[in-house]
């Protein structure tokens, strides 16, 4: 797994700090021996400017990572301590370069990583007051510790991604179930609409047939009265012409 870009930039900045400290040491040596330190002073000014830029980039990158929760809070606090230490070293280097303070000279062996100490790794002399968990560790040990922290974070993110994936599948299943229920309800609604339409048509037919029956009954009653009247007239005529 590749190293965190922030840690890579931090390591590069630490190496720049060591390079500046070594150049200041060399500049002071030239001044003591009557040499001309003009060229190395130009290099130091450019290096100090780049150091300031690197520290600002580390601070901004850390703020973005912390705001977006890409790293745990404990790791964000640890990295902030490292940035604060770099800011302190930057001030000390600038003061030493300008001659404002007398900083103890450091030998080349203590400035260069891997020049001494157990396992070929030496602690960075420009990062004093480090957090307890990194105090006394060389760059190699710090890198390994940081890599383990990143691996733990990656495992946590993988577990979180798996949980989110399961929740997403559950949501899709629930959505599909609701879609099926909505289709069934829609189908039942269509059946009810058809039945309502059929009942309305049947009701209309029943009303029409009822009106027809009443009309037939009325006509039947009228015909019966007419027959009775005709029969009465016939009876009257017969009685009238019948000889007594």
Buried (B, 14 or more C-beta within 10 A) or exposed (E): EEEBEBBEBBBEBBBBBBBBBBBBBBBBEBBEEEEEBEEBBEBBEEBBEBBBEBBEEBBEBBEEBBEEEBBBEEBBEBBBBBBEBBBBBBEBBBEBBEEEEEBEEBEEEBBBBEEBBEEEBBBBBBBEEBEEEBEEBBBBBBBEBBBEBBEEBEEEEEEEEEEEEEEEEEEEEEEEEEEEEEEEEEEEEEEEEEEEEEEEEEEEEEEEEEEEEEEEEEEEEEEEEEEEEEEEEEEEEEEEEEEE
